[in-house]
Amino acid sequence: MSSNSPSSWHTVAIDQTLKQLSSNKDAGLSSQQVSERLQQYGPNELEETGGRSPWSIFVDQFTNIMLLMLMGVAVISAFLDIRSNTFPKDAIAIFAIVILNGILGYFQEQSAEKALAALKNLASPLVKVVRDSKTSEIAAKELVPGDVMLLEAGVKIAADGRLIEASNLQVRESALTGEALAVTKQAELELPEDASLGDRLNLIFQGTEVVQGRGKAIVTNTAMQTELGKIAAMLQSVENEPTPLQQRMSQLGNVLVSGALALVAIVVIGGMITFQNGGIGFDTSRFEELLEVSLSMAVAVVPEGLAAVVTVTLALGTRRMVKRNALIRKLPAVETLGSVTTICSDKTGTLTQNKMVVQLVSTG
C-alpha cells in the first residue's frame, strides 16, 4: 500500500484513492488486510501524554516547600522524642495535618481524572463498515486506513476519510473548524492543494457529526494522524506554567522556610556559644534541648493550616464549577479562572453548544 501525503487526499480522485489504499468501495478490506494494518498503524485512539497516574497525583500534593519542611521537622521531632522515651505527639499532629491536606487534594483531582476518562469513553462510538463484502458494526478504535465507512444522519465520524459516495450529505464541523452551520459534502470534487480545511468538501473528519443525508467514505487517516489528532498533539506539547496562586504560594513558602531555617541556626548556634576565661567556646551538651526549642519556633513560623485551607477552598470552588458543567483537572486552575477578565476567540461554535438560544423577548 503506497502512502499519500496525509493532508492532500482532497486533491486525489476517488478511484486513485481506492487504489492507493488497496481497498474496494463495495467489498471493503479483507480480514487479513485489517489485521496487518492494525499491526502497522495501531488502534484508532488519541494518545494522551498528559495523563497522570494515581501515584503521581498523590505525590504532587506534597511538593509544596512548606509541607516538605513540616515533614522534615516532624521526622526530627519524632526522632528526639523516641530517644528521650517520650510519646511523639507533636510529630503525629504535624503529619496528620500534612496527610489530611494531601488526601483532600488527591481525591479531588483523582475524581476529575476519572470524569475525563469517562468523557473519553463516550467519544468512542460504534462505526458501520464494509469488510469482506459484509456490513458490520465495529468499535471506532478498530478502524484502519482503507476501511469503508457507511455514513447516515446522527453518526459521529470516528476517523478522517475521503468521500466516495454522498447523497444530500451534510456534516457539522463546528468541533473542528468552529463554523456553526452544517457543510454540504460532495464526493466527486477534486480540490486544489491549497484548499483550506473548511473548504475540503470531499473529505470528512474525526470528531464531526453527520446531520443529514447518507454517504460512504474510505478511511485515510486514524488516531494521531487525523486533523483532530494533530490538534491534540499541539495541545499536549504546550508546557505547563505555574498558576498565579502557585507562584505566590511558592514565594511565600520560600520566605517562611528560609526564615525558619535561619531562626533554627541562630538559636542552636547562639545557645551553644559560651564565654569562658575571656574566650569563646561551644557547649554541645544543650544541643538537643536547643534543637527542640528552635524546631518548635520554626513550626510556629510556618502556618501549617495554610496549605489545608487553600486546598479546601479550591476544592469547594471546583465543586461549584462542576455544578455548572465545568470540569477542573487541577485544583490551582480554579484560582486562575477566577483571575480571567476577558476571553478572546475568533470562532463561536468551538466554545458554545452550537445552538441558538433566546436571550430576550420584547413585545410592542
Residue frames as qw, qx, qy, qz and C-alpha x, y, z in Angstrom:
[[0.000, 0.889, 0.458, 0.000, 0.00, 0.00, 0.00],
 [0.406, 0.321, -0.025, 0.855, 1.53, 3.30, -1.05],
 [0.242, -0.680, -0.493, 0.485, 1.01, 6.28, 1.19],
 [0.217, 0.728, 0.248, 0.601, -0.14, 9.69, 0.01],
 [0.134, 0.240, -0.372, 0.887, 0.55, 12.86, 1.95],
 [0.113, -0.443, -0.817, 0.351, -1.88, 12.85, 4.93],
 [0.084, 0.578, 0.278, -0.763, -3.00, 16.40, 4.13],
 [0.191, 0.372, -0.451, -0.789, -3.59, 16.11, 0.36],
 [0.279, 0.245, 0.928, 0.041, -6.30, 13.47, -0.02],
 [0.351, 0.703, 0.374, -0.493, -8.69, 16.20, -1.19],
 [0.214, 0.653, -0.444, -0.575, -6.66, 16.52, -4.41],
 [0.092, -0.184, 0.951, 0.231, -6.97, 12.82, -5.34],
 [0.612, -0.016, -0.412, -0.675, -9.76, 11.26, -7.41],
 [0.815, -0.260, 0.291, -0.428, -11.93, 8.53, -5.86],
 [0.962, 0.231, -0.145, 0.011, -10.51, 5.70, -8.00],
 [0.476, 0.571, -0.490, 0.455, -6.95, 6.78, -7.28],
 [0.394, -0.542, 0.474, -0.572, -7.69, 6.98, -3.54],
 [0.944, -0.108, 0.160, -0.268, -9.06, 3.42, -3.53],
 [0.843, 0.412, -0.280, 0.204, -6.01, 2.24, -5.49],
 [0.194, 0.634, -0.523, 0.536, -3.50, 3.91, -3.16],
 [0.490, -0.396, 0.541, -0.558, -5.21, 2.46, -0.08],
 [0.214, 0.132, -0.957, -0.144, -5.60, -1.01, -1.71],
 [0.336, 0.241, 0.706, -0.575, -9.31, -1.05, -0.93],
 [0.037, -0.294, -0.783, -0.546, -12.59, -1.72, -2.74],
 [0.285, -0.146, 0.132, -0.938, -15.62, 0.55, -2.38],
 [0.764, -0.160, -0.315, -0.540, -18.07, -2.39, -2.48],
 [0.856, -0.109, -0.493, 0.109, -16.12, -5.15, -0.69],
 [0.436, -0.861, 0.211, -0.153, -14.01, -3.04, 1.68],
 [0.069, 0.631, -0.764, 0.116, -10.91, -4.60, 3.24],
 [0.804, -0.057, -0.587, -0.075, -10.34, -8.29, 3.88],
 [0.752, -0.657, -0.044, -0.030, -9.83, -9.63, 7.41],
 [0.829, -0.053, 0.010, 0.557, -6.16, -10.22, 6.66],
 [0.302, 0.579, 0.055, 0.755, -5.68, -6.63, 5.48],
 [0.440, -0.799, -0.076, -0.402, -7.38, -5.33, 8.63],
 [0.862, -0.460, -0.026, 0.212, -5.12, -7.43, 10.85],
 [0.699, 0.181, 0.041, 0.691, -1.96, -6.29, 9.04],
 [0.111, 0.659, 0.078, 0.740, -2.94, -2.62, 9.20],
 [0.618, -0.758, -0.100, -0.182, -3.86, -2.77, 12.87],
 [0.840, -0.270, 0.016, 0.471, -0.32, -4.02, 13.45],
 [0.512, 0.354, 0.140, 0.770, 1.11, -1.25, 11.26],
 [0.042, -0.594, -0.099, -0.797, -0.96, 1.74, 12.42],
 [0.104, -0.070, -0.731, 0.671, -2.18, 0.68, 15.86],
 [0.016, 0.634, 0.758, -0.150, -5.65, 1.37, 17.32],
 [0.089, 0.600, 0.296, 0.737, -7.63, 4.43, 16.25],
 [0.483, -0.765, -0.383, 0.187, -7.27, 6.27, 19.56],
 [0.130, 0.882, -0.186, 0.413, -5.90, 9.66, 20.53],
 [0.713, -0.032, -0.485, 0.504, -2.76, 9.27, 22.61],
 [0.360, -0.910, -0.071, -0.196, -2.66, 11.03, 25.95],
 [0.622, 0.295, -0.419, 0.592, 0.75, 12.23, 27.08],
 [0.096, -0.496, 0.293, -0.812, -0.57, 14.50, 29.81],
 [0.775, -0.434, -0.335, -0.313, -2.48, 11.88, 31.80],
 [0.075, -0.580, 0.653, -0.481, -1.40, 11.36, 35.41],
 [0.578, -0.127, -0.804, 0.051, -1.27, 8.12, 37.35],
 [0.588, -0.734, -0.286, -0.183, -2.92, 7.95, 40.80],
 [0.756, -0.347, -0.151, 0.535, 0.53, 7.76, 42.40],
 [0.385, 0.228, 0.087, 0.890, 1.81, 10.89, 40.63],
 [0.272, -0.702, -0.293, -0.590, -1.38, 12.77, 41.63],
 [0.719, -0.642, -0.252, 0.087, -0.81, 11.78, 45.27],
 [0.687, -0.150, -0.048, 0.710, 2.89, 12.73, 45.23],
 [0.199, 0.530, 0.208, 0.798, 2.05, 16.12, 43.68],
 [0.437, -0.804, -0.301, -0.268, 0.11, 17.02, 46.83],
 [0.715, -0.632, -0.024, 0.299, 3.35, 17.03, 48.88],
 [0.664, 0.326, 0.091, 0.667, 5.64, 19.10, 46.66],
 [0.114, -0.931, -0.069, -0.340, 4.90, 22.39, 48.45],
 [0.447, 0.439, -0.523, 0.578, 8.10, 23.63, 50.16],
 [0.393, -0.478, 0.374, -0.691, 6.25, 24.43, 53.40],
 [0.941, -0.159, 0.002, -0.300, 4.84, 20.91, 53.62],
 [0.811, 0.301, -0.406, 0.295, 8.29, 19.45, 52.92],
 [0.122, 0.502, -0.518, 0.681, 9.77, 21.50, 55.78],
 [0.668, -0.372, 0.241, -0.597, 6.96, 20.47, 58.12],
 [0.980, 0.015, -0.186, -0.075, 7.58, 16.81, 57.29],
 [0.584, 0.412, -0.491, 0.499, 11.29, 17.30, 57.95],
 [0.224, -0.485, 0.438, -0.723, 10.54, 18.95, 61.31],
 [0.863, -0.234, 0.051, -0.445, 8.13, 16.12, 62.18],
 [0.897, 0.177, -0.372, 0.159, 10.78, 13.47, 61.44],
 [0.335, 0.424, -0.526, 0.657, 13.41, 15.20, 63.61],
 [0.469, -0.421, 0.293, -0.719, 10.89, 15.82, 66.39],
 [0.948, -0.124, -0.126, -0.265, 9.80, 12.17, 66.35],
 [0.749, 0.288, -0.474, 0.362, 13.46, 11.03, 66.50],
 [0.067, 0.440, -0.498, 0.744, 14.21, 13.26, 69.51],
 [0.684, -0.331, 0.160, -0.630, 11.03, 12.19, 71.33],
 [0.960, 0.003, -0.269, -0.080, 11.74, 8.49, 70.80],
 [0.553, 0.369, -0.533, 0.524, 15.32, 8.93, 72.03],
 [0.112, -0.323, 0.502, -0.794, 14.03, 10.54, 75.22],
 [0.119, -0.263, -0.950, 0.120, 11.30, 7.86, 75.62],
 [0.257, 0.369, 0.317, -0.835, 8.57, 10.48, 75.08],
 [0.498, 0.524, 0.690, 0.027, 5.41, 9.92, 73.03],
 [0.264, -0.056, 0.365, 0.891, 5.88, 11.84, 69.70],
 [0.217, 0.700, 0.624, -0.272, 2.60, 13.75, 69.87],
 [0.096, 0.744, -0.133, -0.647, 3.95, 16.83, 68.07],
 [0.061, -0.277, 0.791, 0.542, 5.24, 14.77, 65.14],
 [0.183, 0.386, 0.902, 0.059, 1.91, 12.91, 64.87],
 [0.179, 0.772, 0.382, -0.475, -0.04, 16.20, 64.87],
 [0.072, 0.634, -0.399, -0.658, 2.13, 17.67, 62.09],
 [0.087, -0.076, 0.910, 0.398, 1.93, 14.52, 59.97],
 [0.236, 0.539, 0.786, -0.192, -1.86, 14.41, 60.43],
 [0.215, 0.782, 0.093, -0.578, -2.19, 17.95, 59.02],
 [0.035, 0.502, -0.651, -0.569, 0.12, 17.19, 56.08],
 [0.137, 0.097, 0.963, 0.209, -1.59, 13.89, 55.21],
 [0.269, 0.644, 0.619, -0.361, -5.10, 15.38, 55.52],
 [0.201, 0.728, -0.182, -0.630, -4.10, 18.12, 53.08],
 [0.003, -0.322, 0.831, 0.453, -2.71, 15.51, 50.65],
 [0.218, 0.305, 0.927, -0.027, -5.81, 13.31, 50.84],
 [0.295, 0.716, 0.360, -0.520, -8.16, 16.25, 50.17],
 [0.213, 0.667, -0.409, -0.586, -6.24, 17.31, 47.07],
 [0.114, -0.179, 0.937, 0.277, -5.78, 13.73, 45.85],
 [0.306, 0.428, 0.839, -0.141, -9.45, 12.76, 45.92],
 [0.315, 0.762, 0.160, -0.542, -10.50, 16.00, 44.23],
 [0.199, 0.628, -0.560, -0.503, -8.01, 15.68, 41.36],
 [0.185, -0.064, 0.971, 0.135, -8.50, 11.91, 41.03],
 [0.413, 0.549, 0.659, -0.306, -12.25, 12.39, 40.59],
 [0.336, 0.765, -0.145, -0.529, -11.53, 14.87, 37.79],
 [0.012, 0.425, -0.832, -0.357, -9.23, 12.34, 36.06],
 [0.306, 0.215, 0.926, -0.060, -11.95, 9.67, 36.25],
 [0.413, 0.704, 0.357, -0.453, -14.51, 12.07, 34.79],
 [0.230, 0.690, -0.463, -0.506, -12.14, 12.84, 31.91],
 [0.130, -0.175, 0.955, 0.199, -11.65, 9.12, 31.28],
 [0.392, 0.465, 0.752, -0.254, -15.43, 8.68, 31.18],
 [0.372, 0.768, -0.005, -0.522, -15.71, 11.50, 28.65],
 [0.065, 0.510, -0.751, -0.414, -13.05, 9.80, 26.52],
 [0.276, 0.117, 0.954, 0.016, -15.07, 6.55, 26.55],
 [0.426, 0.659, 0.460, -0.415, -18.14, 8.46, 25.39],
 [0.287, 0.756, -0.319, -0.493, -16.10, 9.68, 22.43],
 [0.105, -0.289, 0.913, 0.268, -15.54, 6.11, 21.19],
 [0.718, 0.237, 0.161, -0.634, -18.67, 5.35, 19.12],
 [0.674, 0.103, 0.717, 0.146, -19.53, 2.28, 17.10],
 [0.210, 0.553, -0.404, -0.698, -18.96, 2.53, 13.35],
 [0.844, 0.354, 0.373, -0.155, -20.65, 0.78, 10.41],
 [0.017, -0.624, 0.633, 0.458, -18.07, -0.51, 7.91],
 [0.906, 0.341, -0.093, -0.234, -17.89, -2.81, 4.92],
 [0.188, -0.587, 0.785, 0.060, -15.41, -5.67, 5.34],
 [0.214, -0.038, 0.963, 0.158, -15.21, -8.87, 3.29],
 [0.222, -0.230, -0.621, -0.715, -18.26, -7.60, 1.32],
 [0.407, -0.578, -0.706, 0.021, -20.34, -7.57, 4.52],
 [0.143, -0.698, 0.069, -0.698, -21.68, -4.67, 6.56],
 [0.670, -0.349, -0.574, 0.316, -20.71, -4.88, 10.21],
 [0.252, -0.909, 0.015, -0.333, -20.56, -2.64, 13.27],
 [0.764, 0.020, -0.373, 0.526, -17.20, -2.26, 14.99],
 [0.417, -0.786, -0.167, 0.426, -15.66, -0.12, 17.73],
 [0.304, 0.949, -0.081, -0.007, -14.13, 3.11, 16.45],
 [0.341, -0.746, 0.552, 0.150, -10.68, 2.12, 17.74],
 [0.729, 0.003, 0.655, 0.199, -10.64, -0.84, 15.33],
 [0.559, 0.815, 0.104, -0.110, -10.78, 1.37, 12.22],
 [0.609, -0.309, 0.415, 0.602, -7.76, 1.27, 9.90],
 [0.199, 0.573, -0.328, -0.724, -6.79, 3.22, 6.74],
 [0.184, 0.109, -0.852, -0.478, -8.63, 1.69, 3.79],
 [0.135, 0.377, 0.862, -0.311, -11.79, 0.80, 5.74],
 [0.132, -0.357, -0.495, -0.781, -15.04, 1.77, 4.02],
 [0.050, 0.249, 0.645, -0.721, -17.35, 3.62, 6.44],
 [0.065, -0.577, -0.694, -0.425, -21.12, 3.99, 5.99],
 [0.062, -0.069, -0.295, 0.951, -22.50, 7.39, 7.00],
 [0.197, -0.622, -0.659, -0.373, -26.03, 8.44, 7.93],
 [0.222, -0.714, 0.020, -0.664, -27.72, 11.15, 9.99],
 [0.716, -0.649, 0.092, -0.239, -26.65, 11.13, 13.64],
 [0.929, 0.033, -0.130, 0.345, -23.36, 9.31, 13.05],
 [0.290, -0.896, 0.282, 0.184, -20.29, 10.65, 14.84],
 [0.751, 0.584, -0.288, 0.104, -17.38, 10.36, 12.44],
 [0.809, -0.551, 0.163, 0.123, -14.53, 8.41, 14.04],
 [0.647, -0.226, 0.395, 0.612, -11.69, 8.94, 11.54],
 [0.193, 0.634, -0.251, -0.706, -10.64, 11.17, 8.66],
 [0.603, 0.208, 0.749, 0.179, -11.76, 9.93, 5.25],
 [0.094, 0.216, -0.477, -0.847, -12.26, 10.62, 1.53],
 [0.644, 0.328, 0.395, -0.567, -15.89, 10.53, 0.38],
 [0.141, -0.086, 0.856, 0.490, -16.66, 8.00, -2.36],
 [0.133, -0.530, -0.725, -0.419, -20.45, 8.43, -2.31],
 [0.014, -0.225, -0.438, 0.870, -22.67, 11.24, -0.98],
 [0.109, -0.541, -0.692, -0.466, -26.41, 11.79, -1.14],
 [0.288, -0.801, -0.172, -0.495, -27.60, 15.11, 0.32],
 [0.755, -0.266, -0.407, 0.441, -24.84, 14.67, 2.93],
 [0.054, -0.846, 0.118, -0.517, -24.41, 17.47, 5.47],
 [0.743, -0.163, -0.465, 0.453, -21.81, 17.39, 8.24],
 [0.298, -0.942, -0.011, -0.151, -21.50, 19.65, 11.28],
 [0.762, 0.240, -0.273, 0.536, -17.81, 20.50, 11.64],
 [0.215, -0.897, 0.055, -0.382, -18.05, 23.10, 14.42],
 [0.820, -0.542, 0.119, 0.140, -15.93, 20.97, 16.78],
 [0.776, 0.011, 0.246, 0.580, -13.03, 21.20, 14.32],
 [0.361, 0.406, 0.256, 0.800, -13.43, 24.44, 12.36],
 [0.057, -0.321, -0.405, 0.854, -15.73, 26.49, 14.62],
 [0.278, -0.053, -0.414, -0.865, -18.28, 27.04, 11.83],
 [0.446, 0.076, 0.635, -0.626, -21.77, 26.65, 13.29],
 [0.736, 0.374, -0.040, -0.563, -23.58, 25.83, 10.02],
 [0.821, -0.014, 0.562, 0.094, -23.51, 22.30, 8.62],
 [0.053, 0.565, -0.577, -0.587, -21.38, 21.78, 5.48],
 [0.873, 0.366, 0.139, -0.292, -22.81, 20.09, 2.36],
 [0.460, -0.446, 0.699, 0.319, -20.35, 17.43, 1.18],
 [0.742, 0.576, -0.122, -0.321, -19.65, 16.38, -2.44],
 [0.850, -0.235, 0.432, 0.190, -17.80, 13.18, -3.24],
 [0.770, 0.491, 0.265, 0.310, -16.85, 13.82, -6.89],
 [0.067, 0.988, -0.140, 0.020, -14.87, 17.01, -6.26],
 [0.811, 0.010, -0.076, 0.580, -11.10, 17.23, -6.75],
 [0.164, -0.980, -0.096, 0.052, -9.76, 20.30, -4.99],
 [0.447, 0.730, -0.353, 0.378, -6.51, 22.27, -5.25],
 [0.661, 0.004, -0.563, 0.496, -3.67, 21.57, -2.84],
 [0.148, 0.141, -0.358, 0.911, -4.08, 24.89, -1.00],
 [0.484, -0.532, -0.440, -0.538, -7.79, 24.44, -0.20],
 [0.207, -0.437, 0.558, -0.674, -8.40, 25.31, 3.46],
 [0.034, 0.037, 0.965, -0.256, -9.67, 22.71, 5.92],
 [0.388, 0.406, 0.526, -0.639, -13.21, 24.11, 5.93],
 [0.528, 0.540, -0.234, -0.612, -13.34, 24.09, 2.11],
 [0.076, 0.262, -0.942, -0.198, -12.38, 20.43, 1.66],
 [0.693, 0.047, 0.123, -0.709, -15.90, 19.36, 0.77],
 [0.813, 0.198, -0.502, -0.218, -14.84, 15.88, -0.39],
 [0.399, 0.192, -0.784, 0.435, -13.34, 14.94, 2.98],
 [0.648, -0.656, -0.238, -0.304, -14.79, 14.05, 6.37],
 [0.219, 0.543, -0.585, 0.561, -13.02, 14.48, 9.69],
 [0.510, -0.268, -0.758, 0.306, -12.87, 12.75, 13.05],
 [0.148, -0.301, -0.493, 0.803, -14.91, 14.44, 15.78],
 [0.308, 0.073, -0.190, -0.929, -17.56, 15.84, 13.41],
 [0.395, 0.256, 0.804, -0.363, -21.20, 14.69, 13.06],
 [0.020, -0.221, -0.728, -0.648, -23.49, 13.81, 10.15],
 [0.271, 0.263, 0.443, -0.813, -26.71, 15.84, 10.44],
 [0.685, 0.484, 0.181, -0.514, -28.41, 14.91, 7.18],
 [0.646, 0.575, -0.411, -0.288, -28.20, 12.51, 4.23],
 [0.948, -0.159, 0.263, 0.084, -26.17, 9.40, 3.55],
 [0.343, 0.815, -0.461, -0.077, -22.72, 8.64, 2.32],
 [0.972, -0.091, 0.031, 0.215, -19.80, 6.26, 2.05],
 [0.078, 0.918, -0.383, 0.070, -16.17, 7.16, 2.77],
 [0.886, 0.123, -0.330, 0.301, -12.81, 5.42, 2.76],
 [0.573, -0.794, 0.031, 0.201, -10.69, 5.96, 5.87],
 [0.578, 0.700, -0.223, 0.355, -7.47, 7.84, 5.04],
 [0.230, 0.457, -0.576, 0.637, -6.06, 8.69, 8.48],
 [0.705, -0.538, -0.453, -0.091, -6.62, 7.37, 12.00],
 [0.692, -0.481, -0.280, 0.461, -5.56, 8.18, 15.57],
 [0.323, -0.701, 0.009, 0.636, -2.95, 10.96, 15.88],
 [0.317, 0.008, 0.550, 0.773, -2.67, 11.36, 12.07],
 [0.074, 0.747, 0.629, 0.203, -6.20, 12.80, 11.88],
 [0.092, 0.644, 0.019, 0.759, -6.80, 16.56, 11.94],
 [0.626, -0.712, -0.064, -0.311, -8.21, 16.18, 15.47],
 [0.903, -0.237, -0.088, 0.348, -5.13, 14.18, 16.44],
 [0.502, 0.402, -0.062, 0.763, -2.85, 16.98, 15.23],
 [0.269, -0.733, 0.003, -0.625, -4.75, 19.43, 17.44],
 [0.846, -0.526, -0.076, -0.046, -4.45, 17.03, 20.40],
 [0.818, 0.050, -0.098, 0.565, -0.69, 16.72, 19.80],
 [0.220, 0.577, -0.059, 0.784, -0.28, 20.52, 19.74],
 [0.533, -0.712, -0.038, -0.456, -2.28, 20.91, 22.95],
 [0.909, -0.390, -0.056, 0.134, -0.22, 18.26, 24.73],
 [0.704, 0.256, -0.097, 0.655, 3.05, 19.87, 23.61],
 [0.096, -0.818, 0.032, -0.566, 2.22, 23.10, 25.46],
 [0.441, 0.097, -0.663, 0.598, 4.38, 23.45, 28.57],
 [0.451, -0.743, -0.492, -0.047, 2.57, 23.82, 31.88],
 [0.198, 0.470, -0.299, 0.806, 3.31, 27.02, 33.76],
 [0.225, -0.329, -0.737, 0.546, 2.62, 27.55, 37.47],
 [0.089, -0.794, -0.515, -0.310, -0.60, 29.42, 38.14],
 [0.004, 0.700, -0.179, 0.692, -0.53, 32.88, 39.81],
 [0.735, -0.597, 0.081, -0.311, -1.62, 31.27, 43.09],
 [0.954, -0.082, -0.060, 0.281, 1.15, 28.64, 42.90],
 [0.498, 0.519, -0.169, 0.674, 3.71, 31.36, 42.21],
 [0.265, -0.708, 0.185, -0.627, 2.60, 33.42, 45.21],
 [0.891, -0.430, 0.041, -0.140, 2.43, 30.36, 47.47],
 [0.874, 0.165, -0.132, 0.437, 5.91, 29.34, 46.33],
 [0.240, 0.626, -0.216, 0.710, 7.30, 32.82, 47.07],
 [0.559, -0.647, 0.153, -0.495, 5.64, 32.87, 50.50],
 [0.976, -0.208, -0.043, 0.047, 6.91, 29.35, 51.21],
 [0.708, 0.369, -0.220, 0.561, 10.47, 30.26, 50.27],
 [0.045, -0.672, 0.250, -0.696, 10.45, 33.30, 52.55],
 [0.741, -0.528, 0.127, -0.395, 8.92, 31.42, 55.51],
 [0.980, -0.055, -0.083, 0.171, 11.12, 28.34, 55.16],
 [0.550, 0.485, -0.261, 0.629, 14.30, 30.41, 54.73],
 [0.250, -0.666, 0.249, -0.658, 13.38, 32.47, 57.78],
 [0.882, -0.402, 0.049, -0.242, 12.55, 29.37, 59.83],
 [0.915, 0.114, -0.165, 0.351, 15.83, 27.64, 58.95],
 [0.294, 0.588, -0.280, 0.700, 17.79, 30.81, 59.74],
 [0.538, -0.623, 0.168, -0.542, 15.98, 31.00, 63.10],
 [0.976, -0.207, -0.066, 0.022, 16.89, 27.38, 63.89],
 [0.733, 0.327, -0.230, 0.551, 20.53, 28.03, 63.08],
 [0.000, 0.657, -0.247, 0.713, 20.67, 31.24, 65.16],
 [0.721, -0.548, 0.112, -0.408, 19.00, 29.64, 68.22],
 [0.980, -0.102, -0.081, 0.151, 21.10, 26.46, 68.15],
 [0.649, 0.368, -0.209, 0.632, 24.47, 28.12, 67.46],
 [0.103, -0.671, 0.184, -0.710, 23.77, 31.11, 69.70],
 [0.782, -0.530, 0.027, -0.328, 22.63, 28.88, 72.55],
 [0.952, -0.086, -0.104, 0.274, 25.76, 26.75, 72.46],
 [0.421, 0.614, -0.250, 0.620, 28.21, 29.66, 72.48],
 [0.655, -0.687, -0.237, 0.206, 29.88, 30.14, 75.88],
 [0.228, 0.824, -0.291, 0.429, 32.31, 32.73, 77.17],
 [0.860, -0.481, -0.068, 0.158, 34.95, 31.22, 79.47],
 [0.658, -0.444, 0.161, 0.587, 38.23, 32.70, 80.71],
 [0.042, 0.704, -0.203, -0.680, 37.97, 35.55, 78.24],
 [0.000, -0.202, 0.801, 0.563, 37.49, 33.20, 75.27],
 [0.710, 0.159, -0.050, -0.684, 34.62, 31.81, 73.18],
 [0.108, -0.163, 0.980, 0.044, 33.66, 28.12, 73.27],
 [0.613, -0.084, -0.460, -0.637, 30.81, 25.74, 72.42],
 [0.393, -0.140, 0.781, -0.465, 28.73, 23.77, 74.92],
 [0.415, 0.056, -0.739, -0.528, 27.30, 20.81, 72.95],
 [0.018, -0.162, -0.921, 0.355, 25.51, 19.32, 75.98],
 [0.326, 0.467, 0.420, -0.706, 22.49, 21.57, 75.31],
 [0.070, 0.165, -0.660, -0.729, 22.31, 20.74, 71.60],
 [0.107, -0.359, -0.903, -0.210, 19.18, 18.55, 71.75],
 [0.063, -0.655, -0.562, 0.501, 17.33, 20.94, 74.04],
 [0.033, 0.526, -0.162, -0.834, 18.16, 23.90, 71.77],
 [0.061, 0.006, -0.798, -0.600, 17.19, 21.92, 68.67],
 [0.058, -0.526, -0.847, 0.049, 13.77, 21.09, 70.15],
 [0.020, -0.693, -0.307, 0.652, 13.16, 24.73, 71.07],
 [0.035, 0.420, -0.412, -0.808, 14.25, 26.01, 67.65],
 [0.041, -0.180, -0.888, -0.422, 12.12, 23.43, 65.82],
 [0.016, -0.647, -0.705, 0.290, 9.09, 24.47, 67.87],
 [0.019, 0.661, 0.010, -0.750, 9.76, 28.06, 66.84],
 [0.002, 0.195, -0.697, -0.690, 10.16, 27.01, 63.19],
 [0.017, -0.417, -0.895, -0.157, 6.84, 25.17, 63.24],
 [0.011, -0.717, -0.471, 0.514, 5.21, 28.24, 64.81],
 [0.004, -0.492, 0.295, 0.819, 6.58, 30.43, 62.00],
 [0.131, 0.008, -0.798, -0.589, 5.17, 28.19, 59.24],
 [0.602, 0.044, 0.226, -0.764, 1.33, 28.29, 59.00],
 [0.226, -0.055, 0.969, 0.078, 0.58, 24.54, 58.96],
 [0.415, 0.514, 0.687, -0.303, -3.08, 25.13, 58.20],
 [0.229, 0.608, -0.218, -0.728, -2.45, 27.37, 55.18],
 [0.116, 0.201, -0.855, -0.464, -2.00, 24.52, 52.69],
 [0.071, 0.345, 0.929, -0.114, -5.08, 22.74, 54.03],
 [0.216, 0.649, 0.359, -0.635, -7.19, 25.93, 53.93],
 [0.219, 0.505, -0.461, -0.696, -6.10, 26.66, 50.34],
 [0.053, 0.021, -0.960, -0.276, -6.83, 23.07, 49.28],
 [0.133, 0.490, 0.805, -0.308, -10.29, 23.06, 50.88],
 [0.225, 0.654, 0.100, -0.715, -11.13, 26.46, 49.37],
 [0.209, 0.389, -0.654, -0.614, -10.07, 25.37, 45.88],
 [0.019, 0.147, 0.986, 0.072, -11.97, 22.09, 46.28],
 [0.224, 0.597, 0.592, -0.494, -15.15, 23.99, 47.14],
 [0.256, 0.616, -0.230, -0.709, -14.62, 26.18, 44.07],
 [0.085, 0.193, -0.889, -0.407, -14.13, 23.08, 41.94],
 [0.149, 0.372, 0.896, -0.193, -17.40, 21.61, 43.23],
 [0.281, 0.680, 0.273, -0.620, -19.26, 24.79, 42.28],
 [0.205, 0.506, -0.554, -0.628, -17.71, 24.68, 38.80],
 [0.046, 0.031, 0.983, 0.173, -18.76, 21.03, 38.34],
 [0.258, 0.547, 0.685, -0.406, -22.36, 22.01, 39.13],
 [0.348, 0.756, -0.031, -0.553, -22.08, 24.43, 36.19],
 [0.904, 0.375, 0.198, 0.059, -20.76, 21.66, 33.92],
 [0.339, 0.824, -0.424, 0.161, -17.13, 22.86, 34.01],
 [0.955, -0.225, -0.097, 0.165, -14.59, 20.15, 34.86],
 [0.037, -0.897, 0.425, -0.111, -11.38, 21.31, 36.59],
 [0.882, 0.193, -0.403, 0.151, -8.45, 18.92, 36.19],
 [0.559, 0.034, -0.466, 0.685, -6.05, 20.58, 38.65],
 [0.298, -0.748, -0.514, 0.295, -7.16, 22.47, 41.77],
 [0.285, -0.469, 0.011, 0.836, -4.97, 25.61, 41.27],
 [0.138, 0.264, 0.595, 0.746, -6.69, 26.17, 37.90],
 [0.146, -0.769, -0.622, 0.019, -9.78, 27.38, 39.80],
 [0.282, -0.738, -0.092, 0.607, -7.91, 30.46, 41.02],
 [0.269, -0.144, 0.509, 0.805, -6.51, 31.08, 37.52],
 [0.028, 0.538, 0.724, 0.431, -10.02, 31.01, 36.04],
 [0.231, -0.824, -0.449, 0.259, -11.12, 33.47, 38.71],
 [0.308, -0.564, 0.151, 0.751, -8.41, 35.87, 37.51],
 [0.300, 0.245, 0.648, 0.656, -9.61, 35.82, 33.90],
 [0.185, 0.531, 0.264, -0.784, -11.35, 39.01, 32.80],
 [0.564, 0.588, -0.165, -0.556, -11.53, 38.59, 29.02],
 [0.666, -0.006, 0.712, 0.224, -11.54, 35.57, 26.68],
 [0.321, 0.611, -0.326, -0.646, -10.68, 36.33, 23.04],
 [0.561, 0.095, 0.809, 0.146, -11.87, 33.91, 20.35],
 [0.193, 0.317, -0.434, -0.821, -12.42, 34.16, 16.61],
 [0.387, -0.134, -0.815, -0.411, -14.97, 31.33, 16.42],
 [0.545, -0.301, 0.236, -0.746, -18.29, 30.80, 18.19],
 [0.895, -0.051, -0.307, -0.319, -19.17, 27.14, 17.65],
 [0.594, 0.261, -0.669, 0.363, -16.00, 25.93, 19.34],
 [0.077, 0.154, -0.618, 0.767, -16.82, 27.50, 22.71],
 [0.555, -0.025, 0.218, -0.803, -20.59, 27.21, 22.74],
 [0.578, 0.101, 0.788, -0.186, -23.15, 24.42, 22.40],
 [0.036, -0.029, 0.700, 0.713, -23.68, 25.36, 18.74],
 [0.018, -0.612, -0.789, -0.047, -27.33, 26.22, 19.48],
 [0.051, -0.430, -0.108, -0.895, -29.30, 29.41, 19.05],
 [0.301, -0.464, -0.740, 0.383, -30.88, 30.42, 22.37],
 [0.096, -0.807, -0.305, -0.496, -33.43, 33.19, 23.00],
 [0.413, -0.038, -0.461, 0.785, -31.94, 35.71, 25.45],
 [0.100, 0.320, 0.324, -0.885, -34.59, 38.45, 25.41],
 [0.123, 0.536, 0.763, 0.340, -38.18, 38.79, 24.15],
 [0.037, 0.273, 0.152, -0.949, -39.53, 42.32, 23.50],
 [0.196, 0.581, 0.777, 0.142, -43.15, 42.96, 22.59],
 [0.057, 0.441, 0.238, 0.863, -44.83, 46.03, 21.12]]
